Structures are given as C-alpha cells and as structure tokens.
C-alpha cells in the first residue's frame, strides 16, 4: 500500500496531513550544544550534514534559533522538517506531497524534488517519491473536493500566509496563471510587525514574530511579573487597516476578474485573523474553509492521492 504524507512548510509553521490526522509545529531550528547544566532531560536532536539540530517547539527556547524566513532556508532545511513530521506519525512513508510558494514554484520545483527524494538524517537514509504543488492550488483542491461546486465556477483563492499572500485565479475549477500573483512580505507578518512596534513603544518589550502572533490570537499581552494587558482595541485597529490595504490591492490589480468571479476563497494562517474584519460587501462572496491554515496541506494530500 502506498502511504502518503502531505507537508506544507510555511514561513511560520510546518503543517502535516496523513490519512488519520493533521498537525503542525514551528518551522524553526536551533543548533544543539551540550549544556553546562543538566536537569536530567536532554533535548531531542538530530544529525544532518555533520551538524546537530533541534527542530520544532524545543528550538524556540534557544537564543540561536532560526525561523523559516526565506525560500533558501526552506530548501536547505526541508529534510529536517520532513524527518520531524515522519517521526511524529511513526509510520513508513512512500510518497511526499509537498508545496512551494507560487512565486518560487517554477524555479525551485526540481530543487525541492531532488532535496527530498533522498537524504540522510541520524545515519538513516530517507527515500521518497516526491510530488510538488504550488501553494494556493492546494486550497483550491481542498475546496473542490469538500464543497463540490459547479464545474463552471470561476473565482479566486487568496492564500494569506505569514510572509506571503498568494492570489490564484481559477476558471472552471482549474487554476490559471493569468491573473495569479504572489505578494512578498504582505502576509499576516505585516500586521504583526505593527503590533511588535506598538508593544516595543508602549511596554518596552521586544517580542519575536511567533510571540507576537500568539498575542494577536489571544488578544492580550503578558508583560512580566504576572501582568496582563488587553490589546483588543489596538489589534482591531491594526487588522482593519491591514485588511483594507490588502483587499484594495487585490481589487485594484484584478478588478476585471473579480467582477466575474463566483467565489473568493480565503485560507492560510491569516484567515484565522481576518474573518471578523471583512467588509459587508464580501460577506456572501467569501468562503473560508474549516481550519483554513490546513487547507493547503489537505489539498496536497488530495492531489497526492489523485482525488481531484
């Protein structure tokens, strides 16, 4: 039996989908160094290309941690994230169904296939059949599979990630290059940067992007010594400005396509944040899937199984 795992390595987290479950972990790594102090528990690390690395949640505790912030980083360390995902499901996998941001797909598709088809970690050889899909197209596959729209439907997928926003136009449920685009540094990190600046100015705290994203989701800031501050009003203002700018950008560039569109599908991690800030005119036009952060990886799994 051909066992498939779908992996969406984003600039904030790695999303994973198998037949049985879906989960995520931070797309972060740190270099493992022996500690001068032992409390009886050592972090779990792996050896890759002659170095020792800590991957995922445990990496966040280290000062030298590195986050996925570039395509070069994702290509270099993709095997670490794949191996971590497979360790967590503890099952032999034959096929990887993975994604690349739309703007990097044509240039780096073969690079990623080669990188993941065979590699070694902890002296163990990993070997797979690798399928690479454009991000955003996974969301469309997830939508078509679960919602069963009319075959002549046309519209847009808006994949709001951490660093990027990807707009994918589709016609008769097929993705089209014309009218599709990737926007760099326009993802939810844009709004989070504004929150970071506000927190730095008002509370003299330097938060990293993952910590700031947590504040965004919870609506309050832990400022030390047991103090909590409600930032709901500030977050609302930042998000309203961000959504207004984002939608105006999309409207200005693709107005002729949007006027003919039946649906605007919004997914990705940013969809968690924006749902309640959408203007009234979009209410009946928008579809936001359940667990929108996992829509791409669900689509990669569907495409890997040939179900769409």
C-alpha positions as CSV (number, residue, x, y, z in Angstrom):
1,X,0.0,0.0,0.0
2,X,1.3,3.4,-1.0
3,X,1.4,5.6,2.2
4,X,1.3,9.3,1.6
5,X,2.1,12.2,3.8
6,X,1.4,15.8,2.8
7,X,3.6,18.6,4.2
8,X,3.1,22.4,3.8
9,X,6.4,24.0,5.0
10,X,5.4,27.6,5.7
11,X,7.3,30.6,7.0
12,X,5.6,30.2,10.4
13,X,4.8,26.6,10.8
14,X,5.0,23.2,9.2
15,X,1.6,21.7,8.5
16,X,1.2,17.9,8.2
17,X,-1.6,15.8,6.9
18,X,-1.9,12.0,6.9
19,X,-4.9,9.7,6.4
20,X,-5.5,9.7,10.2
21,X,-4.6,13.2,11.4
22,X,-3.3,16.7,10.8
23,X,-1.0,18.7,13.0
24,X,1.6,21.4,12.9
25,X,4.9,22.5,14.5
26,X,7.0,25.7,14.3
27,X,9.3,25.9,11.2
28,X,12.2,26.7,13.4
29,X,15.6,25.0,14.1
30,X,18.4,25.6,16.6
31,X,22.0,24.2,16.8
32,X,22.4,21.6,19.6
33,X,25.1,22.4,22.0
34,X,26.0,20.4,25.2
35,X,24.7,22.2,28.2
36,X,26.9,23.0,31.2
37,X,23.9,22.3,33.4
38,X,21.8,19.2,33.4
39,X,18.4,18.8,34.9
40,X,18.1,15.2,33.9
41,X,16.5,15.7,30.5
42,X,18.3,16.4,27.2
43,X,16.5,17.9,24.2
44,X,15.8,15.7,21.3
45,X,18.2,16.4,18.4
46,X,19.1,15.0,15.0
47,X,22.3,14.9,13.0
48,X,22.2,16.3,9.5
49,X,25.1,17.0,7.2
50,X,27.6,16.8,10.0
51,X,25.7,19.1,12.5
52,X,23.3,18.5,15.3
53,X,19.9,20.3,15.2
54,X,16.8,20.7,17.4
55,X,13.6,21.1,15.4
56,X,10.2,22.5,16.2
57,X,8.9,23.6,19.6
58,X,12.0,22.9,21.5
59,X,14.1,25.0,19.2
60,X,12.1,28.1,20.3
61,X,13.9,28.0,23.7
62,X,17.3,28.6,22.2
63,X,18.9,32.0,21.6
64,X,20.4,31.0,18.2
65,X,17.1,29.7,16.9
66,X,16.4,30.3,13.2
67,X,13.0,30.7,11.7
68,X,12.0,29.9,8.1
69,X,12.1,33.4,6.5
70,X,13.3,32.7,3.0
71,X,13.0,30.2,0.2
72,X,16.7,29.4,0.6
73,X,16.1,28.4,4.2
74,X,13.2,26.2,3.3
75,X,15.1,24.4,0.6
76,X,18.2,23.9,2.8
77,X,16.4,22.5,5.9
78,X,13.3,20.9,4.3
79,X,14.7,17.4,5.1
80,X,14.8,18.2,8.8
81,X,11.1,19.2,8.8
82,X,10.1,16.2,6.8
83,X,12.0,13.8,9.1
84,X,10.4,15.5,12.2
85,X,6.9,15.1,10.7
86,X,7.6,11.4,10.0
87,X,9.0,10.8,13.5
88,X,5.7,12.2,14.9
89,X,3.5,9.9,12.9
90,X,5.8,6.9,13.3
91,X,4.9,5.2,10.0
92,X,6.8,4.2,6.9
93,X,6.0,6.7,4.1
94,X,6.3,6.1,0.4
95,X,5.2,9.4,-1.1
96,X,5.7,13.0,0.0
97,X,3.1,15.5,-1.4
98,X,4.5,19.0,-0.6
99,X,4.2,22.6,-1.7
100,X,6.2,25.7,-2.7
101,X,5.0,29.3,-2.7
102,X,3.6,30.2,-6.1
103,X,6.3,32.6,-6.9
104,X,9.1,30.1,-6.4
105,X,7.4,27.0,-7.9
106,X,8.7,27.1,-11.4
107,X,12.3,28.0,-10.4
108,X,12.7,25.6,-7.4
109,X,10.3,22.7,-8.0
110,X,13.1,20.4,-9.2
111,X,15.4,21.6,-6.5
112,X,12.9,20.6,-3.8
113,X,12.2,17.2,-5.5
114,X,15.9,16.4,-5.6
115,X,16.4,17.6,-2.0
116,X,13.6,15.4,-0.6
117,X,13.8,12.4,-2.8
118,X,16.8,11.0,-0.9
119,X,18.6,12.3,2.2
120,X,20.3,11.1,5.4
121,X,19.5,12.0,9.0
122,X,20.9,10.2,12.0
123,X,22.7,7.8,9.6
124,X,19.3,6.7,8.3
125,X,18.5,7.0,4.6
126,X,15.1,8.6,3.8
127,X,13.9,7.9,0.2
128,X,10.6,9.0,-1.3
129,X,8.6,9.6,-4.4
130,X,8.1,13.4,-4.2
131,X,5.2,15.4,-5.6
132,X,5.5,19.2,-5.5
133,X,2.5,21.6,-5.9
134,X,2.1,25.4,-5.9
135,X,0.7,26.8,-2.7
136,X,-2.8,28.1,-3.2
137,X,-3.6,25.3,-5.7
138,X,-3.8,23.0,-2.6
139,X,-6.5,25.3,-1.2
140,X,-8.4,25.0,-4.5
141,X,-8.2,21.2,-4.5
142,X,-9.4,21.2,-0.8
143,X,-12.4,23.4,-1.8
144,X,-13.4,21.4,-4.9
145,X,-13.1,18.1,-3.0
146,X,-15.1,19.1,0.0
147,X,-17.6,21.7,-1.3
148,X,-18.4,20.1,-4.7
149,X,-19.0,23.4,-6.5
150,X,-20.5,23.7,-10.0
151,X,-18.0,22.7,-12.7
152,X,-18.3,26.1,-14.5
153,X,-17.4,28.1,-11.3
154,X,-14.7,30.7,-11.5
155,X,-13.1,32.8,-8.8
156,X,-10.1,33.4,-6.7
157,X,-8.1,31.7,-3.9
158,X,-6.4,34.1,-1.5
159,X,-3.8,32.3,0.5
160,X,-2.8,34.6,3.4
161,X,0.4,33.2,4.8
162,X,2.8,34.5,7.3
163,X,5.2,36.2,4.8
164,X,3.3,36.0,1.6
165,X,-0.1,36.5,0.1
166,X,-0.8,34.3,-2.9
167,X,-3.7,35.1,-5.3
168,X,-4.7,32.2,-7.5
169,X,-7.3,32.7,-10.2
170,X,-9.4,29.7,-11.3
171,X,-11.8,29.1,-14.1
172,X,-14.0,26.0,-14.4
173,X,-12.3,24.9,-11.2
174,X,-8.8,24.9,-12.8
175,X,-6.0,27.2,-11.6
176,X,-4.9,29.8,-14.2
177,X,-1.6,31.6,-14.5
178,X,-3.1,34.7,-15.9
179,X,-4.5,36.8,-13.1
180,X,-2.5,34.9,-10.4
181,X,0.3,36.5,-8.4
182,X,2.4,36.2,-5.2
183,X,2.9,39.3,-2.9
184,X,6.1,39.2,-0.9
185,X,6.2,40.4,2.7
186,X,2.4,41.2,2.5
187,X,1.2,38.3,4.7
188,X,0.0,38.5,8.3
189,X,3.5,39.3,9.4
190,X,2.9,42.8,8.1
191,X,0.2,43.4,10.7
192,X,2.3,41.6,13.3
193,X,5.2,43.9,12.7
194,X,2.9,46.9,13.5
195,X,1.9,45.2,16.8
196,X,5.5,44.5,17.6
197,X,6.3,48.2,17.2
198,X,3.4,49.2,19.4
199,X,4.4,46.8,22.1
200,X,8.0,48.0,22.0
201,X,7.0,51.6,22.2
202,X,4.4,51.2,25.0
203,X,5.7,48.4,27.1
204,X,9.4,48.3,26.2
205,X,9.2,44.6,25.2
206,X,10.9,43.0,22.2
207,X,8.8,40.1,21.0
208,X,9.7,37.8,18.2
209,X,7.2,37.2,15.4
210,X,5.9,33.9,16.9
211,X,5.3,35.5,20.3
212,X,3.6,38.5,18.6
213,X,1.4,36.1,16.6
214,X,0.4,34.5,19.9
215,X,-0.6,37.9,21.3
216,X,-2.7,38.5,18.1
217,X,-4.6,35.3,18.6
218,X,-5.2,35.7,22.4
219,X,-5.8,39.5,22.4
220,X,-3.7,40.2,25.4
221,X,0.0,40.7,26.4
222,X,1.8,39.1,29.2
223,X,4.2,41.8,30.2
224,X,6.1,40.1,33.1
225,X,5.7,39.8,36.8
226,X,2.1,38.4,36.4
227,X,0.8,41.5,34.5
228,X,-1.6,41.1,31.6
229,X,-2.7,43.9,29.2
230,X,-5.8,43.8,27.0
231,X,-4.7,44.8,23.4
232,X,-8.0,44.0,21.7
233,X,-8.7,47.6,20.6
234,X,-5.2,48.0,19.2
235,X,-5.3,44.7,17.4
236,X,-8.7,45.5,15.9
237,X,-7.3,48.8,14.5
238,X,-4.2,47.2,13.1
239,X,-6.2,44.4,11.4
240,X,-8.8,46.8,10.0
241,X,-6.0,48.8,8.3
242,X,-4.3,45.6,7.1
243,X,-7.4,44.1,5.6
244,X,-8.4,47.3,4.0
245,X,-5.0,47.7,2.3
246,X,-4.9,44.0,1.3
247,X,-8.4,44.0,-0.3
248,X,-7.8,47.3,-2.1
249,X,-4.6,45.9,-3.5
250,X,-6.3,42.8,-4.8
251,X,-9.3,44.8,-6.2
252,X,-7.1,47.3,-8.0
253,X,-5.0,44.6,-9.7
254,X,-7.6,42.0,-10.5
255,X,-10.8,44.0,-10.7
256,X,-11.8,42.7,-14.2
257,X,-11.5,39.1,-13.0
258,X,-13.2,39.7,-9.6
259,X,-16.2,41.2,-11.2
260,X,-16.9,37.9,-13.0
261,X,-15.9,35.7,-10.0
262,X,-18.4,33.5,-8.3
263,X,-16.4,32.9,-5.1
264,X,-13.4,34.3,-3.2
265,X,-11.8,31.5,-1.1
266,X,-9.7,32.8,1.7
267,X,-7.4,30.4,3.6
268,X,-4.0,30.1,5.1
269,X,-3.0,31.1,8.6
270,X,-4.1,34.7,8.0
271,X,-7.7,33.6,7.5
272,X,-7.9,33.0,11.3
273,X,-7.3,36.7,11.9
274,X,-9.3,38.4,9.2
275,X,-12.7,36.7,9.2
276,X,-14.4,39.2,11.5
277,X,-12.8,42.2,9.7
278,X,-14.2,41.6,6.2
279,X,-16.3,44.4,4.8
280,X,-20.0,43.8,4.4
281,X,-19.9,43.6,0.5
282,X,-17.7,40.5,0.8
283,X,-19.9,38.5,3.2
284,X,-21.8,36.4,0.6
285,X,-18.8,36.3,-1.8
286,X,-16.3,34.7,0.6
287,X,-15.7,31.1,1.5
288,X,-13.4,30.4,4.4
289,X,-12.8,26.6,4.9
290,X,-12.7,25.0,8.3
291,X,-9.2,25.0,9.8
292,X,-8.1,27.3,7.0
293,X,-4.4,27.1,8.0
294,X,-4.6,23.4,6.9
295,X,-6.4,23.9,3.6
296,X,-3.2,23.8,1.5
297,X,-1.9,20.7,3.1
298,X,-5.3,18.9,2.9
299,X,-5.2,19.8,-0.8
300,X,-1.7,18.4,-1.2
301,X,-2.9,15.2,0.3
302,X,-5.9,15.1,-2.0
303,X,-3.7,15.8,-5.0
304,X,-1.2,13.2,-3.9
305,X,-3.9,10.6,-3.9
306,X,-5.2,11.7,-7.3
307,X,-8.7,12.5,-5.9
308,X,-9.1,15.8,-7.8
